Amino acid sequence: MRIGKDGSATSGIGQAYPDRVEVRGRDLAGDLMGRLSFTELFCLLLTGEEPTDEQRFFVDLLLVSIAEHGMMPTNIAARMTLAADPGSLQGAVAAGILGCGPVILGTADECARLLERGQAEVAAGGEPAAVASGLARAIRAEGGKAPGFGHPVHRPLDPRAERILELADERGAAGPHVLLARALRDAVAEAWNRPLPMNVSMPIAAVLLDLGFPASTVKSVPILARTASLLAHLAEERERPIGFTLSAAAEDAVEYEPSDDEERT
């Protein structure tokens, strides 16, 4: 029995032929190589369209903003995997990517969905501040966390978020989603009765949406960015290995507590 929806058995991304490779209908060697940057190719692959100058600038900016954040669990997992299997670079990268959930990688995709929902209310006649207030109060009432707000290190401001917003203003890229994100900052502070720093995830989502990228593509940017970081950590791991040091530190930090049944045997 077939599971899921039926779809046409087609793909519009790429195809290899004996004399050429086509990517989104373009000749890879004859047209794209030497003309497009990797960021531009990423946008073409992701959306089917070559990016505008502003889209390329900000995708570049966002990739830089989220690529590296120190000895995060994703990087630790990758390093320890490479230490255990030095020949499996791809396995170590995969180990890191598998840990790229909202706690570690950020909530850009959740922010995008929240902003889309709020913008639909604004388009229906709602005032941005009132819409933001309603969204924040609803999240708070449900006992949830406001995506894009709060950070264990960056307080009172996330410098990455502030720089993205600054450049969006300077270059005229800030649109209704950035406006709503700023309204959410005030609304979240009111709902939680304390200011929470807007972290990098919210402006990543807001700027991408204002530049016309679909919400479904937003999480692709942090994942691609962190892949570059993982490769850097793994290159360093091969030169200055610390994977087993990290493993030993974990073992030293965790105390073994046998269960009652184990104590009786």
C-alpha positions as CSV (number, residue, x, y, z in Angstrom):
1,M,0.0,0.0,0.0
2,R,1.3,3.4,-1.0
3,I,1.9,5.8,2.0
4,G,1.5,9.5,1.6
5,K,0.2,11.6,-1.3
6,D,0.8,10.6,-4.9
7,G,3.0,13.0,-6.8
8,S,4.4,13.3,-10.3
9,A,7.7,11.4,-10.7
10,T,9.6,14.5,-11.7
11,S,12.4,16.7,-10.4
12,G,13.5,20.1,-11.7
13,I,16.8,20.4,-9.9
14,G,19.4,18.7,-12.0
15,Q,20.4,16.0,-14.4
16,A,23.7,14.6,-15.7
17,Y,24.2,13.9,-19.4
18,P,27.3,12.5,-21.2
19,D,28.3,15.9,-22.4
20,R,26.9,18.2,-19.8
21,V,25.3,18.7,-16.4
22,E,22.1,20.7,-16.2
23,V,21.1,22.6,-13.0
24,R,17.7,24.1,-12.9
25,G,17.7,24.2,-16.7
26,R,21.2,25.9,-16.9
27,D,24.4,24.4,-18.3
28,L,26.6,23.9,-15.2
29,A,29.9,24.2,-16.9
30,G,29.0,26.6,-19.7
31,D,26.8,29.0,-17.7
32,L,27.0,28.7,-14.0
33,M,30.7,27.8,-13.2
34,G,32.7,31.0,-13.1
35,R,29.6,33.2,-13.0
36,L,27.7,32.3,-9.9
37,S,29.1,32.3,-6.4
38,F,28.2,29.3,-4.1
39,T,25.6,31.5,-2.3
40,E,24.0,32.3,-5.6
41,L,24.0,28.6,-6.7
42,F,22.5,27.7,-3.3
43,C,19.6,30.1,-3.9
44,L,19.1,28.8,-7.4
45,L,19.1,25.2,-6.2
46,L,16.7,26.1,-3.3
47,T,14.2,28.2,-5.2
48,G,14.7,27.6,-8.9
49,E,15.6,31.3,-9.4
50,E,18.9,33.1,-9.4
51,P,18.9,35.6,-6.5
52,T,18.7,39.3,-6.8
53,D,21.7,41.3,-5.5
54,E,19.9,42.0,-2.2
55,Q,18.9,38.3,-1.8
56,R,22.5,37.2,-2.4
57,F,23.9,39.9,0.0
58,F,21.6,38.9,2.8
59,V,21.8,35.1,2.3
60,D,25.6,35.6,2.5
61,L,25.2,37.7,5.6
62,L,22.9,35.2,7.3
63,L,25.1,32.3,6.5
64,V,28.0,34.1,8.1
65,S,25.9,35.1,11.1
66,I,24.9,31.6,12.2
67,A,27.8,29.4,11.0
68,E,29.9,29.2,14.2
69,H,29.2,29.5,17.9
70,G,32.0,27.7,19.6
71,M,32.1,24.3,21.2
72,M,28.4,23.5,20.8
73,P,27.0,19.9,21.3
74,T,26.8,19.5,17.5
75,N,30.5,20.2,17.1
76,I,31.3,18.0,20.1
77,A,29.3,15.1,18.8
78,A,31.0,15.5,15.4
79,R,34.5,15.6,16.9
80,M,33.9,12.6,19.1
81,T,32.5,10.7,16.1
82,L,35.6,11.4,14.1
83,A,37.8,10.4,17.0
84,A,36.0,7.1,17.1
85,D,36.2,6.6,13.3
86,P,38.9,8.8,11.8
87,G,38.1,7.7,8.3
88,S,34.5,8.7,8.4
89,L,34.4,12.4,7.8
90,Q,31.0,12.2,6.3
91,G,29.7,10.2,9.4
92,A,31.1,12.9,11.7
93,V,29.4,15.6,9.7
94,A,26.2,13.6,9.8
95,A,26.5,13.2,13.6
96,G,26.7,17.0,14.0
97,I,23.8,17.7,11.6
98,L,21.6,15.2,13.3
99,G,21.8,17.4,16.4
100,C,20.9,20.6,14.7
101,G,17.5,21.0,16.4
102,P,15.9,24.2,17.7
103,V,17.8,24.1,21.0
104,I,21.2,24.2,19.3
105,L,20.6,25.5,15.8
106,G,17.9,28.0,16.7
107,T,14.3,28.4,15.8
108,A,14.4,30.3,12.5
109,D,11.8,28.0,10.9
110,E,9.4,28.4,13.9
111,C,10.0,32.2,13.7
112,A,9.1,32.1,10.0
113,R,5.8,30.3,10.7
114,L,5.0,32.7,13.5
115,L,5.8,35.8,11.4
116,E,3.7,34.4,8.5
117,R,0.8,33.8,10.8
118,G,1.1,37.3,12.2
119,Q,1.5,38.9,8.8
120,A,-1.7,37.2,7.6
121,E,-3.5,38.9,10.5
122,V,-1.9,42.3,9.6
123,A,-2.9,41.8,6.0
124,A,-6.5,41.2,7.2
125,G,-6.5,44.6,8.9
126,G,-4.7,44.1,12.2
127,E,-2.3,46.6,13.5
128,P,1.3,45.1,13.9
129,A,1.7,46.0,17.6
130,A,-1.7,44.5,18.5
131,V,-1.1,41.4,16.4
132,A,2.3,40.9,18.0
133,S,0.8,41.4,21.5
134,G,-1.9,38.8,20.8
135,L,0.6,36.3,19.5
136,A,2.9,36.7,22.5
137,R,0.1,36.5,25.0
138,A,-1.2,33.3,23.4
139,I,2.2,31.7,23.5
140,R,2.6,32.7,27.1
141,A,-0.9,31.5,28.1
142,E,-0.1,28.1,26.5
143,G,3.1,27.8,28.6
144,G,5.2,27.9,25.4
145,K,8.5,29.6,24.6
146,A,8.6,32.6,22.3
147,P,10.6,31.5,19.2
148,G,13.4,33.9,18.5
149,F,13.7,35.3,22.0
150,G,16.0,34.5,24.8
151,H,19.7,33.3,24.8
152,P,21.8,31.6,27.4
153,V,24.9,33.8,26.5
154,H,23.9,36.9,24.6
155,R,22.3,39.3,27.1
156,P,20.8,41.9,27.0
157,L,21.3,41.9,23.2
158,D,22.4,39.3,20.6
159,P,25.0,41.2,18.5
160,R,24.3,39.1,15.5
161,A,20.6,39.9,15.5
162,E,21.2,43.6,16.0
163,R,23.7,43.7,13.0
164,I,21.2,41.9,10.7
165,L,18.5,44.4,11.6
166,E,20.9,47.3,11.2
167,L,22.0,46.2,7.7
168,A,18.4,45.5,6.7
169,D,17.5,49.1,7.6
170,E,20.5,50.5,5.9
171,R,19.9,48.6,2.6
172,G,16.1,49.1,2.6
173,A,15.5,45.4,3.0
174,A,13.4,45.7,6.1
175,G,9.8,45.1,5.3
176,P,6.6,44.1,7.1
177,H,8.1,40.9,8.6
178,V,11.0,42.9,10.2
179,L,8.5,45.4,11.5
180,L,6.4,42.6,13.0
181,A,9.6,41.0,14.5
182,R,10.4,44.3,16.2
183,A,6.8,44.6,17.5
184,L,7.2,41.0,18.8
185,R,10.2,42.1,20.8
186,D,8.1,44.6,22.8
187,A,5.1,42.2,23.0
188,V,7.2,39.4,24.4
189,A,8.8,41.7,27.0
190,E,5.3,42.7,28.1
191,A,3.9,39.1,28.1
192,W,6.9,37.7,30.1
193,N,7.1,40.8,32.2
194,R,10.8,41.1,31.5
195,P,12.9,41.9,28.4
196,L,14.1,38.9,26.5
197,P,16.9,39.4,23.9
198,M,15.9,38.8,20.3
199,N,18.3,36.1,19.2
200,V,19.6,35.6,15.7
201,S,16.8,33.3,14.6
202,M,14.1,36.0,14.4
203,P,15.9,38.4,12.1
204,I,17.1,35.5,9.9
205,A,13.4,34.5,9.4
206,A,12.1,38.1,9.0
207,V,14.7,39.2,6.5
208,L,14.4,36.0,4.4
209,L,10.6,36.4,4.3
210,D,10.8,40.1,3.4
211,L,13.2,39.2,0.6
212,G,10.6,36.8,-0.8
213,F,12.0,33.4,0.3
214,P,9.3,30.9,1.2
215,A,9.0,30.0,4.9
216,S,9.8,26.4,4.0
217,T,13.3,27.3,2.9
218,V,14.3,29.3,6.0
219,K,15.8,26.4,8.1
220,S,18.0,25.6,5.1
221,V,20.2,28.6,5.8
222,P,21.3,27.6,9.4
223,I,21.8,24.0,8.4
224,L,24.1,24.9,5.5
225,A,25.9,27.4,7.6
226,R,26.6,24.9,10.4
227,T,27.8,22.4,7.9
228,A,30.7,24.7,7.1
229,S,31.4,25.1,10.9
230,L,31.3,21.3,11.4
231,L,33.9,20.8,8.6
232,A,36.1,23.4,10.2
233,H,35.9,21.7,13.6
234,L,36.7,18.3,12.0
235,A,39.7,19.7,10.1
236,E,41.0,21.0,13.4
237,E,40.2,17.7,15.1
238,R,42.5,16.0,12.7
239,E,45.3,18.4,13.5
240,R,44.7,18.9,17.2
241,P,42.5,16.1,18.4
242,I,40.3,16.6,21.4
243,G,37.5,14.2,20.8
244,F,38.6,11.7,23.4
245,T,39.4,14.6,25.8
246,L,35.8,15.7,25.5
247,S,34.6,12.1,26.0
248,A,36.7,11.7,29.1
249,A,35.5,15.1,30.5
250,A,31.9,13.9,30.1
251,E,32.7,10.7,31.9
252,D,34.4,12.6,34.7
253,A,31.5,15.0,35.0
254,V,28.7,12.4,35.3
255,E,28.4,10.4,38.5
256,Y,27.2,6.8,38.3
257,E,24.2,6.1,40.5
258,P,23.1,2.4,40.4
259,S,19.4,1.6,40.7
260,D,18.0,0.0,43.8
261,D,17.9,-3.4,42.1
262,E,21.6,-3.1,41.1
263,E,22.6,-2.2,44.7
264,R,20.9,-5.4,46.0
265,T,22.7,-7.8,43.6
